[in-house]
Amino acid sequence: MKIGRLNVTNPSWLDLAWRDVGIREVDGTPGNPDVMRYYKDVGADWVKDDDVAWCAAFAGSCLERAGLTSTRSLMARSYLKWGQKISRPRMGAVAVLRRGKNKNLGHVGFYVGENGRSVFLLGGNQSDSVSIGSYAKSRLLGYRWPGNAPAARIRSTIERFDHALEHVLEFEGGWTDDPQDPGGPTNKGITLQVYAESNGVKITRVNRKRLMRGLRRIDDDFVREIYLERYWKKARCPELHPSLAFIHFDAAVNHGPGRAVRMLQRAVGTEVDGEIGPLTLRAAHTGNVAQAVREYGRIRDRFYRSLSHFPRFGRGWLRRLRAAVSRALVLAGNHSIENRRKEKTTMTNEPKWWGQSMTIWGAIVTALTTVVPVVGPLLGYDISAEMVAQFGEQIARFIQVTGGIVGTIMTVFGRLRTSAPLERRKMSFDF
């Protein structure tokens, strides 16, 4: 599949569109609340069900939620006069298509790729859902781009690249020329071969020593440019979730962009063809990101162990991989592997006293906040639920620290009927 020339970033309105993939129409009135929200976002509050064509409503809703002004029309062709016309598509560009011979009818969606004869759009009301659809290029009426698209997204993408590059440089180190390293002479992770190609020359016996001297003196700006162009952009990292982009960039540098793409496709559970197209992007954006990161880590682990020089370099490779997975999970909003390993080493098989269980205390406090505010006034005390909750939390913390006798007295009969003690169990973690 040939993918069209893409912009370096995913615009914010396209990110919003990806999140809604899978939303479908429903029978009856009112329609799917999510679809009805699209109508409302563009001012079409009069629509009562989702039988009214909603491709323009979906596009407009994504733009409005991204801080842009849409046409606020339910007519797809209204976007032919919106924003500015562009001759070549960009990722997330608004594409307008004709529908039949009626000049008033059309379809609108966001550009996400193409092949020889077709263009792929992420849009609404495609097979009655938010999905990716394939349309003949002969139906294209034009591509549009907002004239006031926010620049903050681009800045944040560059910041993501710098963060990922910092990780890579931490493990790539400085100059090395280990005879057993298949990469050959390397400085700051840049091999002699890559350095020569980036300078537009081929390595020969005549220029090899000169190129090696240049590689040893390579400046940071050139290093950054090489990583940005040859790995970050080439591996399509700007179009991925930040956590997937982080580990994918590390893999592209370590294994090459081509192999990294195939690893990514296996990690997100899509067809492995070595090309990041609309289906790969859809799987990457709609799946469980943390799960994909861990699977990516397992795939790389197996690959490392299959290499003949793993016994010599394997320890360093796996240390780098653990750090990459851990840091990517932090970006995904999960606990890092390093923290989980610390939890594992500090846990024992000693029984856990019930007073240390926040689950039990949560149940007690919840019950008290319901009962005490009702019983209190009968006894002449005005006690609110908030007061009970605050007081209960203070008691919980005190008893957890001191293990005092008060907690034992308040155990009631629940503890006596417990068939097994609460325990701290050892955890194993496999990324």
C-alpha positions as CSV (number, residue, x, y, z in Angstrom):
1,M,0.0,0.0,0.0
2,K,1.3,3.4,-0.9
3,I,0.6,6.0,1.7
4,G,0.2,9.6,0.7
5,R,2.6,12.3,1.8
6,L,1.7,13.1,5.4
7,N,2.2,16.0,7.7
8,V,4.7,15.5,10.6
9,T,2.0,15.5,13.2
10,N,-1.4,14.2,13.9
11,P,-3.6,17.3,14.2
12,S,-5.7,17.5,17.4
13,W,-9.0,17.1,15.5
14,L,-7.8,13.8,14.0
15,D,-6.8,12.5,17.5
16,L,-10.4,13.2,18.6
17,A,-11.7,11.4,15.6
18,W,-9.6,8.3,16.3
19,R,-11.0,8.1,19.8
20,D,-14.5,7.8,18.5
21,V,-13.9,4.9,16.0
22,G,-16.5,2.2,16.5
23,I,-19.4,4.5,17.5
24,R,-22.5,3.4,15.6
25,E,-26.1,4.4,14.9
26,V,-28.9,2.7,16.9
27,D,-32.4,2.0,16.0
28,G,-35.2,4.2,17.2
29,T,-35.5,7.6,18.8
30,P,-33.5,9.1,20.4
31,G,-30.4,7.9,18.5
32,N,-27.0,7.0,19.9
33,P,-26.2,9.8,22.4
34,D,-22.7,10.0,21.0
35,V,-24.0,10.7,17.5
36,M,-26.6,13.1,18.8
37,R,-23.7,15.0,20.4
38,Y,-22.2,15.5,17.0
39,Y,-25.4,17.2,15.8
40,K,-25.5,19.4,19.0
41,D,-21.8,20.4,18.6
42,V,-22.6,22.0,15.2
43,G,-25.8,23.6,16.3
44,A,-28.3,21.1,14.8
45,D,-30.2,20.6,18.1
46,W,-33.4,20.1,16.1
47,V,-32.2,16.6,14.9
48,K,-34.1,13.9,17.0
49,D,-32.5,10.7,15.8
50,D,-29.4,9.5,14.0
51,D,-31.1,8.7,10.7
52,V,-30.2,12.2,9.4
53,A,-26.9,12.0,7.5
54,W,-24.2,12.8,10.0
55,C,-20.8,12.7,8.2
56,A,-20.6,16.5,8.3
57,A,-21.8,16.6,11.9
58,F,-19.0,14.3,12.9
59,A,-16.3,16.3,11.0
60,G,-17.7,19.5,12.4
61,S,-17.8,18.1,16.0
62,C,-14.2,17.0,15.9
63,L,-13.1,20.4,14.6
64,E,-15.2,22.3,17.1
65,R,-13.9,20.2,20.0
66,A,-10.3,20.9,18.8
67,G,-11.0,24.7,19.1
68,L,-11.7,25.4,15.4
69,T,-14.8,26.8,13.8
70,S,-16.5,24.3,11.5
71,T,-19.1,25.2,8.8
72,R,-21.7,24.2,11.3
73,S,-23.7,22.6,8.5
74,L,-24.9,19.1,7.9
75,M,-24.1,19.5,4.2
76,A,-20.8,17.7,3.3
77,R,-20.2,20.0,0.4
78,S,-20.2,23.0,2.7
79,Y,-16.6,22.2,3.4
80,L,-15.6,23.1,-0.1
81,K,-15.7,26.7,1.0
82,W,-14.1,26.1,4.4
83,G,-10.5,26.9,5.4
84,Q,-8.0,26.9,2.6
85,K,-7.7,24.7,-0.4
86,I,-4.6,22.4,-0.5
87,S,-3.4,20.6,-3.6
88,R,-1.7,17.7,-1.8
89,P,-3.3,15.9,1.1
90,R,-2.0,16.0,4.7
91,M,-2.8,13.7,7.5
92,G,-6.1,14.9,8.9
93,A,-7.0,17.1,5.9
94,V,-10.7,17.5,5.3
95,A,-11.6,15.5,2.1
96,V,-14.9,16.3,0.3
97,L,-16.3,13.7,-2.1
98,R,-19.2,13.7,-4.6
99,R,-22.1,11.3,-4.0
100,G,-24.0,10.3,-7.0
101,K,-25.0,12.8,-9.7
102,N,-26.8,15.2,-7.4
103,K,-24.6,18.3,-7.1
104,N,-26.0,18.9,-3.6
105,L,-25.0,15.6,-2.1
106,G,-21.5,14.6,-0.9
107,H,-19.5,13.0,1.8
108,V,-16.8,14.4,4.0
109,G,-14.1,12.8,6.2
110,F,-10.5,13.1,7.4
111,Y,-7.7,11.9,5.1
112,V,-5.6,9.1,6.7
113,G,-4.0,7.5,3.6
114,E,-4.3,6.2,0.0
115,N,-3.2,3.7,-2.5
116,G,-3.2,3.8,-6.3
117,R,-6.9,4.2,-6.9
118,S,-8.4,4.9,-3.5
119,V,-8.3,7.4,-0.7
120,F,-8.9,6.3,2.9
121,L,-11.0,8.5,5.1
122,L,-11.7,8.4,8.8
123,G,-15.2,9.7,9.1
124,G,-18.7,9.4,10.5
125,N,-21.7,7.8,8.9
126,Q,-19.5,5.3,7.1
127,S,-21.3,2.0,7.2
128,D,-23.5,3.7,9.9
129,S,-20.4,4.2,12.1
130,V,-17.3,6.1,12.8
131,S,-14.8,4.1,10.8
132,I,-12.2,4.1,8.0
133,G,-13.7,3.9,4.5
134,S,-12.1,3.4,1.1
135,Y,-13.3,5.7,-1.7
136,A,-12.4,6.0,-5.4
137,K,-10.1,9.0,-6.0
138,S,-12.4,9.9,-9.0
139,R,-15.0,11.0,-6.4
140,L,-12.7,13.6,-4.8
141,L,-13.8,17.2,-5.0
142,G,-11.0,18.7,-3.0
143,Y,-8.9,18.8,0.2
144,R,-9.3,21.6,2.7
145,W,-7.1,22.7,5.6
146,P,-8.0,25.0,8.5
147,G,-6.5,28.5,8.1
148,N,-6.1,28.9,11.8
149,A,-4.9,25.4,12.9
150,P,-3.2,25.5,16.3
151,A,0.6,25.3,16.4
152,A,0.7,23.9,20.0
153,R,0.4,20.4,18.7
154,I,3.6,20.7,16.6
155,R,5.5,22.0,19.6
156,S,4.3,19.2,21.8
157,T,5.3,16.6,19.1
158,I,8.9,18.1,19.0
159,E,9.0,17.9,22.8
160,R,8.0,14.2,22.6
161,F,10.8,13.6,20.1
162,D,13.4,15.3,22.4
163,H,12.2,13.2,25.3
164,A,12.6,10.0,23.3
165,L,15.9,11.1,21.9
166,E,17.2,11.8,25.5
167,H,16.4,8.1,26.3
168,V,18.2,6.8,23.2
169,L,21.3,8.8,23.8
170,E,21.5,7.7,27.4
171,F,22.0,4.1,26.2
172,E,23.8,4.7,22.9
173,G,26.8,6.4,24.6
174,G,29.8,7.9,22.8
175,W,32.4,6.6,20.4
176,T,32.8,2.8,20.0
177,D,34.5,0.6,17.5
178,D,34.0,-2.9,18.8
179,P,35.0,-5.5,16.2
180,Q,32.2,-7.8,17.5
181,D,29.6,-5.1,17.1
182,P,27.8,-5.6,13.7
183,G,27.1,-1.9,13.6
184,G,30.8,-1.1,13.2
185,P,32.2,2.3,14.2
186,T,29.5,4.3,16.1
187,N,29.2,7.6,17.9
188,K,26.2,8.7,19.9
189,G,24.3,5.8,18.2
190,I,25.1,7.0,14.7
191,T,26.9,4.3,12.7
192,L,29.6,5.1,10.1
193,Q,27.3,3.9,7.4
194,V,24.4,6.2,8.5
195,Y,26.8,9.1,8.9
196,A,28.1,8.7,5.4
197,E,24.6,8.4,3.9
198,S,23.5,11.5,5.8
199,N,26.4,13.3,4.1
200,G,25.5,12.0,0.7
201,V,28.6,9.9,0.2
202,K,29.5,6.2,0.0
203,I,32.2,4.7,2.2
204,T,35.4,3.8,0.2
205,R,38.9,2.9,1.2
206,V,40.0,6.4,0.3
207,N,37.5,8.3,2.5
208,R,36.9,5.8,5.3
209,K,39.4,7.3,7.7
210,R,38.2,10.8,7.0
211,L,34.6,9.8,7.6
212,M,35.6,8.2,10.9
213,R,37.3,11.4,12.0
214,G,34.1,13.3,11.1
215,L,31.9,10.8,13.0
216,R,34.1,11.2,16.1
217,R,33.6,15.0,16.0
218,I,29.9,14.9,15.0
219,D,28.0,17.8,16.6
220,D,24.8,17.5,18.6
221,D,22.7,19.4,16.0
222,F,23.6,17.0,13.2
223,V,22.9,14.0,15.5
224,R,19.5,15.4,16.3
225,E,18.7,16.0,12.6
226,I,19.7,12.4,11.7
227,Y,17.5,10.9,14.5
228,L,14.6,13.2,13.6
229,E,14.6,12.5,9.8
230,R,15.9,8.9,9.6
231,Y,14.1,7.4,12.5
232,W,11.4,9.5,14.2
233,K,9.7,10.6,11.0
234,K,10.6,7.6,8.9
235,A,9.0,5.2,11.5
236,R,5.9,7.5,11.6
237,C,6.3,8.1,15.3
238,P,4.5,11.5,15.2
239,E,1.3,9.7,14.3
240,L,1.3,7.4,17.3
241,H,0.2,7.7,20.9
242,P,3.1,9.2,22.9
243,S,3.8,5.9,24.7
244,L,3.9,3.8,21.6
245,A,5.9,6.5,19.8
246,F,8.5,6.4,22.6
247,I,9.2,2.6,22.4
248,H,8.8,2.5,18.6
249,F,11.4,5.2,18.2
250,D,13.8,3.3,20.4
251,A,13.2,0.1,18.4
252,A,13.6,2.0,15.1
253,V,17.0,3.2,16.2
254,N,18.1,-0.2,17.6
255,H,16.7,-2.5,15.0
256,G,16.0,-0.3,12.0
257,P,12.7,1.4,11.0
258,G,11.6,-1.5,8.8
259,R,11.9,-4.2,11.4
260,A,10.5,-1.8,14.0
261,V,7.3,-1.2,11.9
262,R,6.7,-5.0,11.7
263,M,7.3,-5.3,15.5
264,L,4.7,-2.5,16.0
265,Q,2.2,-4.2,13.8
266,R,2.5,-7.5,15.8
267,A,2.2,-5.5,19.1
268,V,-1.0,-3.8,18.1
269,G,-2.4,-7.0,16.5
270,T,-2.8,-6.0,12.9
271,E,-1.5,-7.4,9.6
272,V,2.3,-7.4,9.4
273,D,3.2,-5.9,6.0
274,G,6.0,-3.5,7.0
275,E,3.9,-0.4,6.0
276,I,2.1,1.8,8.5
277,G,-1.2,2.5,6.8
278,P,-4.7,3.4,8.0
279,L,-5.4,-0.1,9.5
280,T,-2.2,0.0,11.6
281,L,-2.9,3.5,12.8
282,R,-6.5,2.5,13.7
283,A,-5.2,-0.5,15.7
284,A,-2.6,1.7,17.4
285,H,-5.1,4.3,18.4
286,T,-8.1,2.2,19.4
287,G,-6.4,-0.7,21.3
288,N,-5.1,-0.8,24.8
289,V,-2.0,1.3,24.7
290,A,-0.3,-0.1,27.8
291,Q,-1.0,-3.7,26.6
292,A,0.6,-2.9,23.2
293,V,3.7,-1.4,24.9
294,R,4.2,-4.5,27.0
295,E,3.7,-6.8,23.9
296,Y,6.2,-4.6,22.0
297,G,8.6,-5.2,24.8
298,R,8.1,-9.0,24.7
299,I,8.6,-9.0,20.9
300,R,11.9,-7.1,21.2
301,D,13.0,-9.4,24.1
302,R,12.5,-12.5,21.9
303,F,14.3,-10.9,19.0
304,Y,17.3,-9.9,21.1
305,R,17.6,-13.5,22.5
306,S,17.6,-14.9,19.0
307,L,20.7,-13.0,17.9
308,S,24.1,-14.8,17.9
309,H,25.9,-12.0,19.7
310,F,23.3,-11.9,22.5
311,P,25.7,-13.5,25.1
312,R,28.1,-10.5,24.7
313,F,25.7,-7.6,24.4
314,G,22.4,-9.0,25.8
315,R,22.6,-7.6,29.3
316,G,22.9,-4.0,28.0
317,W,20.2,-4.6,25.4
318,L,17.7,-5.9,28.0
319,R,18.6,-3.1,30.4
320,R,17.8,-0.6,27.7
321,L,14.6,-2.4,26.8
322,R,13.3,-2.5,30.4
323,A,13.9,1.3,30.6
324,A,12.1,1.9,27.3
325,V,9.1,-0.2,28.4
326,S,9.0,1.4,31.8
327,R,9.2,5.0,30.5
328,A,6.6,4.3,27.8
329,L,4.2,2.9,30.4
330,V,4.6,6.1,32.4
331,L,3.6,8.1,29.3
332,A,0.6,5.7,29.1
333,G,-0.4,6.6,32.6
334,N,0.7,3.3,34.1
335,H,3.1,2.4,36.9
336,S,6.6,1.8,35.6
337,I,8.2,-1.7,35.6
338,E,10.9,-0.3,37.9
339,N,8.2,0.6,40.5
340,R,6.5,-2.7,40.1
341,R,9.8,-4.5,40.6
342,K,10.3,-2.5,43.8
343,E,6.9,-3.6,45.0
344,K,7.7,-7.2,44.2
345,T,10.9,-7.1,46.3
346,T,9.3,-5.5,49.3
347,M,6.4,-7.9,49.5
348,T,6.4,-10.9,51.9
349,N,4.2,-13.7,52.8
350,E,3.4,-12.4,56.2
351,P,-0.4,-12.2,57.0
352,K,-1.7,-8.6,56.7
353,W,-3.6,-7.3,59.7
354,W,-7.1,-6.3,58.8
355,G,-6.6,-2.8,60.1
356,Q,-4.0,-2.1,57.4
357,S,-6.6,-2.9,54.7
358,M,-7.9,0.2,53.0
359,T,-10.6,-1.9,51.4
360,I,-12.1,-2.8,54.8
361,W,-11.8,0.8,56.1
362,G,-13.4,2.1,53.0
363,A,-16.4,-0.1,53.6
364,I,-16.6,0.9,57.3
365,V,-16.4,4.6,56.5
366,T,-18.9,4.4,53.7
367,A,-21.4,2.6,56.1
368,L,-20.9,5.2,58.8
369,T,-21.4,8.2,56.4
370,T,-24.8,6.7,55.6
371,V,-26.0,5.7,59.1
372,V,-24.5,8.4,61.4
373,P,-26.0,11.5,59.7
374,V,-29.5,9.9,60.1
375,V,-29.1,8.6,63.7
376,G,-27.1,11.7,65.0
377,P,-30.0,14.2,64.9
378,L,-32.2,11.7,66.9
379,L,-29.6,11.9,69.7
380,G,-29.2,15.6,69.5
381,Y,-26.1,15.8,67.3
382,D,-25.9,17.4,63.9
383,I,-23.3,15.4,62.0
384,S,-22.7,15.6,58.3
385,A,-21.5,12.8,56.0
386,E,-18.4,14.8,55.2
387,M,-17.5,15.1,58.9
388,V,-17.9,11.3,59.3
389,A,-15.7,10.6,56.2
390,Q,-13.0,13.0,57.4
391,F,-13.0,11.6,60.9
392,G,-13.0,8.0,59.6
393,E,-10.0,8.6,57.4
394,Q,-8.1,10.1,60.3
395,I,-8.9,7.1,62.5
396,A,-7.9,4.7,59.6
397,R,-4.5,6.4,59.2
398,F,-3.9,6.4,63.0
399,I,-4.8,2.8,63.4
400,Q,-2.7,1.7,60.4
401,V,0.4,3.4,62.0
402,T,0.0,2.4,65.6
403,G,-1.9,-0.9,65.3
404,G,-3.7,0.1,68.5
405,I,-6.3,-1.7,70.4
406,V,-9.1,0.5,69.1
407,G,-8.9,-1.2,65.7
408,T,-9.1,-4.6,67.3
409,I,-12.2,-3.7,69.2
410,M,-13.9,-2.4,66.1
411,T,-13.4,-5.6,64.2
412,V,-16.9,-6.8,65.2
413,F,-17.7,-10.3,63.9
414,G,-16.4,-10.0,60.4
415,R,-12.9,-10.9,61.3
416,L,-14.0,-14.0,63.2
417,R,-15.8,-15.3,60.2
418,T,-12.9,-14.7,57.8
419,S,-11.8,-18.1,56.4
420,A,-8.4,-16.9,55.3
421,P,-6.1,-14.0,56.4
422,L,-5.5,-11.1,54.1
423,E,-2.0,-11.6,52.8
424,R,0.7,-9.7,50.9
425,R,1.3,-12.0,48.0
426,K,4.3,-12.0,45.8
427,M,3.7,-10.5,42.3
428,S,5.4,-11.4,39.1
429,F,5.5,-9.0,36.2
430,D,6.1,-9.9,32.6
431,F,6.4,-7.2,30.1
